[in-house]
C-alpha cells in the first residue's frame, strides 16, 4: 500500500526525497552543488545540459531522478541513452535494483515490478516504461504502447573513439539531431549529462549554439570563492591536497589539457596546446658573466592566506643573440616582505642588469619596503615595467622561441615547466614573468667589442693616482674608480647612490674613498660645470671638501674605449674591468645599449642608470684621450696646481 501524504511531501521536497530515500547510496557528505544538480534535473526546462567533473555523482543522481520521476508519474516512456547499449543498461540496472530492493521506496509506493522487466526495458505496474539504448542504435518508431519517449536522459554518450575525429563528432551530432530527437514526443524533456571530451563534442556544440540554445550548468572539481580562493566542490571526497597533487601530476606529465577537460570541465583541444614537453630543453650552461635580466610579477593577493588565484612569479634569463637562456623561474604565494627578500636574493645571486617589477604591484605596495631595504643593503636595479594588456597573448609570444629550440633551461625548473605545460589554463604566473624577456630584450650594445672572457680581469690597486669618474642626474649619482697602468685602463670598482646629488654624493664619495684607501681625483662631465644646466654635483662635492674637475667629451671617450677594447698592451687587454665593478660589467654586458622604439633602434642610449654611469666613465676616458695628444692645454686650480683642461687654449691676438 502506498502512503499518499508521504508521497506528496516528497513531491514538494525533491532534495529531501533524494537524501532520505537513497541514503544508502551516499557514502560521503553531500556537497552543496548536489542540491543545485538535483534542482537542475527537476527544473521546468524542456532541454538542458549538465557538464560536471569525473566522479561528481551526476550518473548516480540521474538514476535517482529517473526512479523518482517514474514513481511520481512525471513521464510515460523514459529513454536512457549511453555510449553503448551495455552502458545504458548499467544505468537501467541501478534503477531496477532500487525499485526492487529499496525498502523505503517499497514502503511508500509499494511493489513496482511489472512485465516485461529485462536488462534493457522496465515496465512498472503503473504502465510507465524505462528503456536503455546505445548511441547509433536504430531508434525510429520506438514506442511503449502508443507513447513516444517523453523523458530522455543522455549520459556520456560519446566515447574516445568517436570523439577523436571531426567525422566521428559530426556523425554523433547528426544521429542526435536526425534520429534521436525526431523519434521522441514533441513535448519531450531532455537532460544531457557529460564530462566534455573535446571542445567540438556534441554537448559543447549544443551549449554554444546561439539559436536555439541549450541551457547549461557546470560543476568543476574546484571553484573560486568570493575571496578569490580555490575551494573544492566536494571537500569530503576530493580534498585540497588531493586536487593539488592530481593537478600537479597531470601537468608535470604534459597532460594539463586532460585535467582541464576531465576535472575542470573546460574542454580543450590537445592540438591547441601552446607548449609541449619536447619544447622544453634542459642543458647545462656555464655561468660566466652573461648579461642577465630578472622579472618579478607580484600577485596583488599573494599576501593573503589561502589558495589564492595567483602567485608571485619570477624568472631570470640571458639573451645570447637569438637564444634565450633561463637561469631561474618559479612561482609562490609570498608576503610583501618575502617579495622584497626575493628581489635582493635575485640581485645578489644573479647580478641582473634590471630587476623588473610589474608596475601596479610596485606602485601600490612594494616601493616603500624596497626603499627601506635599500638604506641597509644598498642600491638595487629596480625597473618598473608596465603590465601587458592581454596576458595570454603576451605569454603566447614565447611559443615560437620554444618551438624553434631557442629556449634553454640551465637547470630543472619544475614550477616554470609545469605552468608552461598547463598554459593557458591553471596558474601562469611564472610563464608571465618569463614573457617579459621579450619586452626587456636589449637593443644594440654601444660597445660591440666587449668580450666577457677577455675584458673581465682581476685587478688590485696599484701605486699611483686613482680617479673617480662621477656623473649624476637629479635623482641618481654614480662613481667609477679607475686607474691607469702602463697605458692600460683598469676599472676597479663602482658605486651608485639614489637620490638628489646633494644627498647621494656623500655615500658615493665615502664608499669610493674607503675602497681606494687614498685620495681620489674626481672627474665629472663638462655639463656639470655649466652655470645654467648643472644638477648640483660639483657643488655637492665641494660641500664635502672634494675638488671636482671637468672631464673630456663623452663622444671622444667612447671612441677611446672602443679603441682600447680592440687592442692589447703587452699580453694584456688595454681595457679591463675588475669583477668588483659590477655596475660597469652590467653596463657593458647589456645595460648600456641603444633603445628600441616601434621596432626601430634609437640613436641614443636608453635613459637608464647605466647610461649615467657610463657617460661619467666616458668623460674621464675622453680626458685621458685628450691628455695623450701632443697639444696639451694646462690650467690651474685655486691652489695653483696645474691640470689638463678641455677648454681650448686662448691665443693672444
VMD Tcl script that draws the C-alpha trace (Angstrom):
set ca {
  {0.00 0.00 0.00}
  {1.23 3.47 -0.82}
  {1.37 6.40 1.56}
  {-0.29 9.41 -0.21}
  {0.75 12.02 2.39}
  {4.40 10.98 2.31}
  {4.33 10.88 -1.47}
  {3.03 14.46 -1.59}
  {5.67 15.55 0.93}
  {8.46 14.10 -1.20}
  {6.86 15.51 -4.35}
  {7.12 19.00 -2.82}
  {10.64 18.42 -1.41}
  {12.66 16.75 -4.13}
  {16.06 17.28 -2.48}
  {14.82 15.71 0.76}
  {13.46 12.78 -1.24}
  {16.86 12.17 -2.83}
  {18.66 12.43 0.51}
  {16.26 10.31 2.55}
  {15.18 7.64 0.11}
  {18.64 6.91 -1.34}
  {20.74 7.43 1.76}
  {22.41 4.05 1.42}
  {23.97 5.17 -1.87}
  {25.69 8.19 -0.31}
  {29.00 7.30 1.34}
  {30.35 10.86 1.60}
  {28.83 14.04 2.94}
  {26.59 15.53 0.27}
  {28.25 18.58 -1.33}
  {26.36 21.81 -1.83}
  {26.49 21.56 -5.61}
  {24.41 18.34 -5.50}
  {21.45 20.41 -4.33}
  {21.85 22.56 -7.45}
  {22.30 19.46 -9.59}
  {19.06 17.96 -8.28}
  {17.24 21.24 -8.92}
  {18.60 21.14 -12.47}
  {17.17 17.65 -13.05}
  {13.72 18.70 -11.85}
  {13.67 22.15 -13.46}
  {10.97 23.11 -15.93}
  {13.41 23.41 -18.84}
  {12.50 21.09 -21.70}
  {16.13 20.67 -22.61}
  {19.30 21.29 -20.65}
  {22.96 20.25 -20.48}
  {24.88 19.39 -17.33}
  {28.69 19.47 -17.54}
  {30.35 18.03 -14.42}
  {33.73 16.61 -13.46}
  {34.56 12.92 -13.36}
  {33.34 11.43 -10.10}
  {30.88 14.26 -9.46}
  {27.99 11.84 -8.90}
  {25.97 13.00 -11.89}
  {25.13 9.44 -13.04}
  {24.11 8.42 -9.52}
  {21.84 11.43 -9.18}
  {20.37 10.82 -12.65}
  {19.43 7.26 -11.64}
  {17.71 8.61 -8.52}
  {15.93 11.23 -10.63}
  {14.56 8.71 -13.13}
  {13.46 6.38 -10.31}
  {11.56 9.14 -8.51}
  {10.16 10.58 -11.75}
  {8.73 7.15 -12.55}
  {7.16 6.86 -9.09}
  {5.77 10.41 -9.23}
  {4.34 9.75 -12.70}
  {6.32 12.50 -14.42}
  {6.69 10.57 -17.69}
  {5.19 7.73 -19.65}
  {8.17 6.50 -21.61}
  {11.70 7.28 -20.45}
  {14.71 6.61 -22.67}
  {18.23 6.22 -21.27}
  {20.98 6.82 -23.84}
  {24.61 5.75 -23.33}
  {27.69 5.40 -25.50}
  {26.60 1.77 -26.00}
  {23.61 -0.36 -25.10}
  {25.68 -2.03 -22.37}
  {26.50 1.32 -20.75}
  {22.87 2.43 -20.88}
  {21.84 -0.94 -19.43}
  {24.14 -0.30 -16.45}
  {22.09 2.79 -15.60}
  {18.87 0.82 -16.03}
  {20.18 -1.99 -13.79}
  {20.81 0.50 -10.98}
  {17.25 1.83 -11.30}
  {15.86 -1.71 -11.36}
  {17.79 -2.56 -8.22}
  {16.36 0.44 -6.35}
  {12.79 -0.34 -7.37}
  {13.15 -3.98 -6.30}
  {15.29 -3.74 -3.14}
  {14.94 -0.23 -1.68}
  {12.71 -0.89 1.34}
  {11.84 2.77 1.81}
  {10.57 3.04 -1.75}
  {8.57 -0.16 -1.36}
  {7.01 1.10 1.89}
  {5.91 4.42 0.39}
  {4.94 3.29 -3.15}
  {4.58 -0.45 -2.88}
  {5.88 -3.10 -5.29}
  {6.59 -1.64 -8.75}
  {7.86 -4.63 -10.71}
  {5.78 -5.11 -13.87}
  {6.10 -7.01 -17.11}
  {8.37 -7.03 -19.06}
  {11.34 -6.46 -16.74}
  {14.55 -7.05 -18.71}
  {18.08 -5.70 -18.95}
  {17.03 -3.03 -21.46}
  {13.37 -2.41 -20.63}
  {11.45 -1.97 -17.38}
  {7.68 -1.63 -17.26}
  {6.28 -0.61 -13.88}
  {2.95 -1.78 -12.53}
  {1.68 1.71 -13.33}
  {2.44 1.05 -17.00}
  {5.26 3.55 -17.18}
  {8.29 2.38 -19.13}
  {12.07 2.93 -18.87}
  {14.23 1.77 -21.79}
  {18.00 1.67 -22.38}
  {19.63 2.18 -25.77}
  {23.10 2.89 -27.11}
  {24.25 5.64 -29.39}
  {23.85 4.86 -33.10}
  {21.16 2.21 -32.49}
  {18.16 2.31 -34.79}
  {15.65 4.32 -32.80}
  {12.99 5.07 -35.41}
  {9.48 4.16 -34.29}
  {10.47 3.38 -30.71}
  {7.31 3.43 -28.57}
  {5.78 1.97 -25.46}
  {2.16 1.23 -26.27}
  {1.27 4.50 -28.03}
  {3.73 6.66 -26.19}
  {6.88 8.04 -27.73}
  {9.73 8.82 -25.29}
  {8.86 11.95 -23.32}
  {11.85 11.90 -20.92}
  {15.31 11.37 -22.42}
  {18.40 11.14 -20.21}
  {21.65 11.15 -22.22}
  {24.63 10.20 -20.06}
  {28.18 10.45 -21.53}
  {27.03 9.03 -24.85}
  {30.32 9.89 -26.60}
  {33.47 7.79 -26.25}
  {37.14 8.35 -27.04}
  {36.87 6.56 -30.39}
  {34.10 8.61 -31.94}
  {35.17 11.94 -30.47}
  {38.76 11.80 -31.75}
  {37.97 12.86 -35.31}
  {35.80 15.62 -36.78}
  {33.96 12.97 -38.79}
  {33.11 10.96 -35.68}
  {31.86 14.03 -33.80}
  {29.75 15.12 -36.77}
  {28.25 11.64 -37.12}
  {27.21 11.65 -33.45}
  {25.67 15.10 -33.78}
  {23.69 14.04 -36.86}
  {22.40 10.92 -35.07}
  {21.32 13.05 -32.12}
  {19.53 15.62 -34.28}
  {18.24 13.42 -37.11}
  {17.46 10.17 -35.31}
  {17.04 10.60 -31.56}
  {15.12 13.85 -31.18}
  {12.61 13.27 -34.04}
  {11.76 9.82 -32.58}
  {10.63 11.40 -29.29}
  {7.49 13.18 -28.18}
  {7.39 16.86 -29.22}
  {6.84 17.81 -25.56}
  {9.85 15.77 -24.52}
  {12.15 16.71 -21.64}
  {15.83 16.13 -22.47}
  {18.64 16.01 -19.93}
  {22.21 15.64 -21.24}
  {24.91 14.72 -18.73}
  {28.55 14.88 -19.79}
  {32.15 15.39 -18.92}
  {33.24 17.19 -22.11}
  {35.71 15.14 -24.12}
  {36.54 17.71 -26.77}
  {35.89 21.35 -27.50}
  {33.84 20.18 -30.52}
  {31.96 17.39 -28.74}
  {28.17 17.31 -29.06}
  {27.36 18.78 -25.60}
  {29.80 21.65 -26.21}
  {28.32 22.35 -29.63}
  {24.81 22.41 -28.17}
  {25.61 24.88 -25.39}
  {27.42 27.17 -27.84}
  {24.60 27.15 -30.37}
  {23.18 30.69 -30.46}
  {19.67 29.72 -31.61}
  {18.12 27.68 -30.27}
  {20.40 27.38 -27.25}
  {20.59 24.64 -24.67}
  {20.76 25.97 -21.08}
  {23.77 24.59 -19.22}
  {25.13 24.11 -15.71}
  {28.80 23.46 -14.97}
  {30.36 21.93 -11.91}
  {34.19 21.77 -11.88}
  {36.07 19.96 -9.14}
  {37.15 23.28 -7.62}
  {35.96 26.86 -7.89}
  {36.91 30.36 -6.81}
  {35.05 31.57 -3.75}
  {34.12 35.27 -3.27}
  {37.54 35.86 -1.69}
  {39.35 34.51 -4.75}
  {40.45 31.29 -3.05}
  {40.32 27.94 -4.84}
  {37.80 25.77 -2.99}
  {37.00 22.06 -3.51}
  {33.48 21.45 -4.79}
  {33.24 18.19 -2.81}
  {35.73 18.51 0.07}
  {34.71 15.33 1.88}
  {35.58 13.27 -1.21}
  {38.16 15.38 -3.08}
  {40.31 17.34 -0.62}
  {42.51 20.34 -1.40}
  {45.60 18.16 -1.08}
  {44.20 15.52 -3.43}
  {43.27 18.11 -6.04}
  {46.65 19.84 -5.87}
  {48.56 16.57 -6.16}
  {46.47 15.23 -9.03}
  {46.63 18.50 -10.93}
  {50.41 18.64 -10.44}
  {50.77 15.07 -11.71}
  {48.76 15.73 -14.87}
  {50.59 18.98 -15.54}
  {54.11 17.64 -14.96}
  {53.38 14.83 -17.43}
  {52.33 17.36 -20.06}
  {48.63 16.44 -19.85}
  {47.21 19.60 -18.33}
  {44.54 19.64 -21.03}
  {43.30 16.26 -19.77}
  {42.99 17.65 -16.23}
  {41.13 20.68 -17.53}
  {38.76 18.53 -19.54}
  {38.04 15.78 -17.03}
  {38.05 17.76 -13.78}
  {37.69 21.46 -14.55}
  {35.01 20.87 -17.24}
  {36.97 23.03 -19.62}
  {37.24 21.24 -22.94}
  {40.48 21.89 -24.77}
  {41.88 20.56 -27.98}
  {45.19 18.77 -27.47}
  {46.40 20.26 -30.72}
  {45.80 23.74 -29.33}
  {48.37 23.38 -26.54}
  {50.91 26.16 -26.79}
  {53.86 24.49 -25.07}
  {54.69 20.79 -25.30}
  {57.12 18.70 -23.24}
  {59.52 18.23 -26.15}
  {59.87 22.02 -26.49}
  {61.37 22.41 -23.01}
  {65.10 21.68 -23.20}
  {67.34 21.44 -20.16}
  {71.05 21.83 -20.89}
  {73.91 22.73 -18.52}
  {75.21 26.20 -19.35}
  {78.49 27.53 -17.98}
  {77.78 30.52 -15.78}
  {80.22 33.26 -16.68}
  {79.28 36.91 -16.65}
  {76.35 36.62 -19.06}
  {74.08 39.63 -19.08}
  {71.05 38.67 -17.05}
  {67.66 40.16 -16.50}
  {65.16 39.32 -13.79}
  {61.42 39.89 -13.64}
  {59.06 39.66 -10.70}
  {55.30 39.80 -11.11}
  {53.96 40.26 -7.57}
  {50.46 38.90 -7.03}
  {48.13 41.50 -5.61}
  {46.52 38.78 -3.49}
  {49.73 36.91 -2.78}
  {49.91 38.15 0.80}
  {46.56 36.61 1.72}
  {46.26 33.29 3.44}
  {44.76 30.50 1.37}
  {44.86 29.03 -2.12}
  {44.59 32.33 -3.93}
  {44.06 32.78 -7.63}
  {47.58 33.95 -8.37}
  {51.11 33.70 -7.10}
  {54.16 35.88 -7.30}
  {56.00 34.69 -10.40}
  {59.62 35.36 -11.27}
  {62.20 34.48 -13.89}
  {65.88 35.18 -14.62}
  {67.26 34.92 -18.15}
  {70.01 35.90 -20.57}
  {69.92 36.61 -24.28}
  {72.76 35.21 -26.39}
  {71.88 36.51 -29.81}
  {68.62 34.68 -30.56}
  {69.00 32.10 -27.79}
  {67.14 32.59 -24.52}
  {68.87 31.01 -21.51}
  {66.64 30.66 -18.46}
  {68.60 30.55 -15.20}
  {65.72 30.53 -12.76}
  {61.94 30.64 -12.70}
  {59.19 29.87 -10.26}
  {56.00 30.96 -8.52}
  {54.92 31.03 -4.87}
  {52.47 32.70 -2.56}
  {54.63 35.40 -0.98}
  {54.06 38.05 1.66}
  {55.26 41.60 0.79}
  {58.43 41.23 2.89}
  {59.13 37.91 1.14}
  {58.83 39.61 -2.24}
  {61.45 42.14 -1.11}
  {63.64 39.23 0.03}
  {63.22 37.69 -3.41}
  {64.26 40.94 -5.11}
  {67.51 41.08 -3.16}
  {68.22 37.37 -3.47}
  {67.93 37.54 -7.25}
  {70.08 40.66 -7.29}
  {72.80 39.13 -5.12}
  {72.78 35.75 -6.85}
  {72.48 36.78 -10.49}
  {73.65 40.42 -10.61}
  {70.96 41.23 -13.19}
  {71.05 44.32 -15.33}
  {67.48 45.07 -14.26}
  {65.12 43.57 -11.74}
  {61.83 44.29 -13.42}
  {58.77 44.61 -11.22}
  {55.24 44.83 -12.57}
  {54.24 48.48 -12.32}
  {50.97 48.19 -10.42}
  {52.40 45.96 -7.70}
  {55.45 48.20 -7.38}
  {53.48 51.41 -7.07}
  {50.70 50.04 -4.88}
  {52.54 48.27 -2.09}
  {56.13 47.28 -2.89}
  {58.06 50.50 -3.45}
  {58.11 51.68 0.15}
  {59.54 48.47 1.69}
  {62.09 48.35 -1.15}
  {63.28 51.86 -0.35}
  {63.62 50.98 3.31}
  {65.64 47.90 2.37}
  {67.95 49.90 0.11}
  {69.03 52.02 3.06}
  {70.60 48.98 4.73}
  {71.56 46.77 1.79}
  {72.39 49.22 -0.95}
  {71.05 50.20 -4.31}
  {69.15 47.61 -6.36}
  {68.43 48.00 -10.10}
  {64.64 48.04 -9.86}
  {62.85 48.76 -13.11}
  {59.16 49.47 -13.22}
  {57.56 47.55 -16.09}
  {54.07 48.13 -17.40}
  {51.87 45.03 -17.48}
  {50.64 43.85 -20.89}
  {47.01 44.28 -21.86}
  {46.44 40.65 -22.77}
  {48.37 38.27 -20.53}
  {47.51 35.14 -22.54}
  {48.70 36.57 -25.85}
  {51.70 38.04 -24.05}
  {52.82 34.60 -22.84}
  {51.96 33.01 -26.17}
  {54.65 35.22 -27.70}
  {57.24 32.85 -26.22}
  {55.96 29.88 -28.21}
  {57.97 30.49 -31.43}
  {61.20 30.56 -29.41}
  {60.34 27.31 -27.63}
  {59.15 25.67 -30.84}
  {62.37 26.53 -32.67}
  {64.56 25.24 -29.84}
  {65.94 28.67 -28.97}
  {64.99 28.46 -25.28}
  {67.24 26.53 -22.91}
  {66.75 25.92 -19.20}
  {70.13 25.95 -17.46}
  {68.72 23.56 -14.83}
  {65.47 21.82 -13.99}
  {62.77 24.40 -13.23}
  {59.72 22.31 -12.30}
  {57.34 25.14 -11.38}
  {58.01 27.05 -14.58}
  {57.88 23.88 -16.66}
  {54.57 22.74 -15.19}
  {52.91 26.12 -15.65}
  {54.12 26.32 -19.26}
  {52.72 22.87 -19.99}
  {49.44 23.83 -18.34}
  {49.14 27.09 -20.26}
  {46.71 28.71 -20.98}
  {44.80 27.13 -18.10}
  {45.72 26.91 -14.46}
  {48.33 29.15 -12.91}
  {50.55 31.04 -15.34}
  {52.48 33.37 -13.02}
  {55.98 32.01 -13.81}
  {55.44 31.99 -17.62}
  {54.10 35.53 -17.38}
  {57.33 36.64 -15.68}
  {59.42 34.90 -18.35}
  {57.41 36.51 -21.15}
  {58.86 39.87 -20.10}
  {62.12 38.61 -21.65}
  {60.64 39.70 -24.97}
  {59.71 43.13 -23.66}
  {63.02 43.72 -21.84}
  {65.21 42.42 -24.65}
  {68.02 44.93 -25.13}
  {68.68 46.90 -28.27}
  {72.13 47.18 -29.86}
  {75.05 47.41 -27.44}
  {77.09 50.57 -27.69}
  {80.28 48.51 -27.29}
  {80.20 45.61 -29.74}
  {83.85 44.88 -28.99}
  {83.16 43.92 -25.39}
  {84.04 40.31 -24.59}
  {83.33 38.96 -21.14}
  {86.10 36.36 -21.50}
  {88.75 38.91 -22.46}
  {87.89 42.14 -20.72}
  {86.99 40.90 -17.24}
  {90.15 40.52 -15.21}
  {91.04 40.78 -11.52}
  {92.95 43.95 -10.79}
  {94.21 45.17 -7.44}
  {95.09 48.72 -6.51}
  {98.46 49.84 -7.80}
  {100.63 52.70 -6.64}
  {99.72 55.93 -8.30}
  {96.66 58.13 -8.63}
  {93.10 56.86 -8.57}
  {90.34 58.59 -10.48}
  {86.66 58.73 -9.64}
  {84.58 59.19 -12.78}
  {81.45 60.87 -11.42}
  {78.12 61.61 -13.04}
  {74.64 62.46 -11.85}
  {71.06 63.25 -12.69}
  {68.56 64.91 -10.39}
  {67.82 61.52 -8.79}
  {71.00 59.43 -9.19}
  {74.75 59.71 -8.52}
  {77.33 57.32 -9.99}
  {81.06 56.89 -9.45}
  {83.62 54.62 -11.12}
  {87.10 54.08 -9.62}
  {89.73 53.95 -12.40}
  {93.50 53.57 -12.57}
  {95.92 53.87 -15.46}
  {98.58 51.14 -15.56}
  {101.24 51.47 -18.26}
  {98.69 52.76 -20.72}
  {96.04 50.25 -19.72}
  {92.70 51.39 -18.30}
  {91.61 49.44 -15.22}
  {88.07 49.75 -13.84}
  {88.38 48.73 -10.19}
  {85.03 49.47 -8.54}
  {81.83 51.42 -8.97}
  {79.12 52.87 -6.80}
  {75.58 54.14 -7.26}
  {73.58 56.31 -4.90}
  {69.89 57.05 -5.33}
  {68.58 60.50 -4.56}
  {69.36 64.14 -5.08}
  {73.10 64.80 -5.67}
  {73.19 66.92 -2.53}
  {72.23 63.82 -0.52}
  {73.58 60.87 -2.51}
  {77.06 62.20 -3.31}
  {78.34 61.74 0.24}
  {77.69 57.97 0.19}
  {79.40 57.54 -3.19}
  {82.46 59.54 -2.08}
  {82.70 57.69 1.22}
  {82.44 54.25 -0.39}
  {84.94 55.10 -3.14}
  {87.44 56.59 -0.68}
  {87.23 53.56 1.62}
  {87.83 51.28 -1.37}
  {90.80 53.24 -2.65}
  {92.31 53.98 0.76}
  {93.74 57.20 -0.60}
  {92.73 60.48 -2.12}
  {90.81 60.42 -5.38}
  {90.93 62.74 -8.33}
  {87.27 63.35 -9.08}
  {86.34 63.97 -12.70}
  {82.86 64.91 -13.92}
  {81.50 65.71 -17.36}
  {81.59 69.26 -18.73}
  {77.81 69.68 -18.31}
  {78.22 69.72 -14.53}
  {80.27 72.91 -14.81}
  {77.66 74.73 -16.86}
  {76.28 77.65 -14.89}
  {72.71 77.20 -16.07}
  {72.07 73.47 -16.54}
  {74.08 71.68 -13.84}
  {72.27 69.42 -11.36}
  {74.39 70.29 -8.32}
  {77.01 67.53 -8.49}
  {80.06 69.81 -8.34}
  {78.50 71.80 -5.51}
  {77.84 68.57 -3.59}
  {81.50 67.55 -3.89}
  {82.64 70.95 -2.74}
  {80.33 70.71 0.27}
  {82.39 67.67 1.31}
  {85.69 69.42 0.61}
  {86.29 67.39 -2.54}
  {87.61 69.12 -5.61}
  {85.84 68.07 -8.82}
  {87.48 68.68 -12.18}
  {85.97 68.71 -15.65}
  {86.43 65.68 -17.90}
  {86.51 65.28 -21.63}
  {83.71 64.82 -24.10}
  {81.58 61.70 -23.95}
  {81.97 61.09 -27.68}
  {85.76 61.24 -27.52}
  {85.81 58.93 -24.53}
  {83.52 56.46 -26.23}
  {85.81 56.24 -29.23}
  {88.81 55.86 -26.93}
  {87.18 52.97 -25.08}
  {86.27 51.28 -28.35}
  {89.85 51.53 -29.45}
  {91.15 50.15 -26.16}
  {88.75 47.22 -26.32}
  {90.21 46.28 -29.68}
  {93.88 46.36 -28.67}
  {96.24 44.79 -26.20}
  {99.13 46.24 -24.25}
  {101.79 43.62 -23.98}
  {99.95 40.37 -23.37}
  {97.04 42.01 -21.58}
  {93.95 43.83 -22.83}
  {94.25 47.59 -22.89}
  {90.92 47.91 -21.15}
  {89.74 45.63 -18.35}
  {87.06 45.62 -15.70}
  {87.54 44.06 -12.27}
  {84.75 41.67 -11.13}
  {84.14 44.05 -8.19}
  {82.91 46.70 -10.62}
  {79.54 45.04 -11.03}
  {77.59 48.00 -12.37}
  {80.16 48.61 -15.12}
  {80.13 44.94 -16.03}
  {76.36 45.01 -16.32}
  {76.56 48.14 -18.44}
  {78.97 46.56 -20.93}
  {77.07 43.27 -20.96}
  {73.73 44.77 -21.93}
  {72.62 47.65 -19.75}
  {74.27 50.33 -21.89}
  {72.57 49.95 -25.23}
  {70.52 51.80 -27.77}
  {66.82 51.68 -27.13}
  {64.15 50.26 -29.39}
  {61.05 52.28 -30.21}
  {58.44 50.82 -32.52}
  {60.92 48.17 -33.64}
  {63.49 50.80 -34.64}
  {66.78 51.45 -32.85}
  {67.11 54.87 -31.31}
  {70.18 56.99 -31.92}
  {70.85 57.50 -28.22}
  {71.36 55.02 -25.42}
  {68.44 54.11 -23.23}
  {67.99 56.71 -20.49}
  {68.77 54.45 -17.53}
  {71.25 54.13 -14.65}
  {73.84 52.53 -16.94}
  {73.89 55.47 -19.29}
  {74.53 57.79 -16.35}
  {77.39 55.62 -15.09}
  {78.97 55.02 -18.50}
  {78.81 58.62 -19.64}
  {80.72 59.55 -16.49}
  {83.36 56.91 -17.36}
  {83.42 58.04 -20.98}
  {84.01 61.62 -19.91}
  {87.05 60.51 -17.88}
  {88.36 58.42 -20.79}
  {87.79 61.41 -23.05}
  {90.11 63.36 -20.75}
  {92.68 60.55 -20.93}
  {92.48 60.64 -24.72}
  {92.88 64.41 -24.74}
  {95.88 64.20 -22.41}
  {97.60 61.74 -24.73}
  {97.55 64.19 -27.60}
  {100.68 66.24 -28.35}
  {98.99 69.58 -27.76}
  {98.18 69.73 -24.09}
  {96.39 72.65 -22.52}
  {97.10 73.09 -18.83}
  {95.01 75.17 -16.49}
  {95.38 75.84 -12.80}
  {93.04 75.26 -9.89}
  {92.51 77.69 -7.00}
  {95.56 76.33 -5.17}
  {97.73 76.94 -8.23}
  {98.04 73.27 -9.16}
  {98.14 72.51 -12.88}
  {95.68 70.15 -14.54}
  {94.74 69.21 -18.08}
  {91.88 71.35 -19.35}
  {89.44 70.61 -22.12}
  {88.96 74.33 -22.72}
  {90.89 75.36 -25.84}
  {93.97 77.42 -25.13}
  {93.41 81.07 -25.85}
  {95.64 82.60 -28.44}
  {96.51 86.28 -27.90}
  {95.96 88.41 -30.88}
}
mol new
graphics top color blue
foreach p $ca { graphics top sphere $p radius 0.5 }
foreach p [lrange $ca 0 end-1] q [lrange $ca 1 end] { graphics top cylinder $p $q radius 0.2 }
display resetview
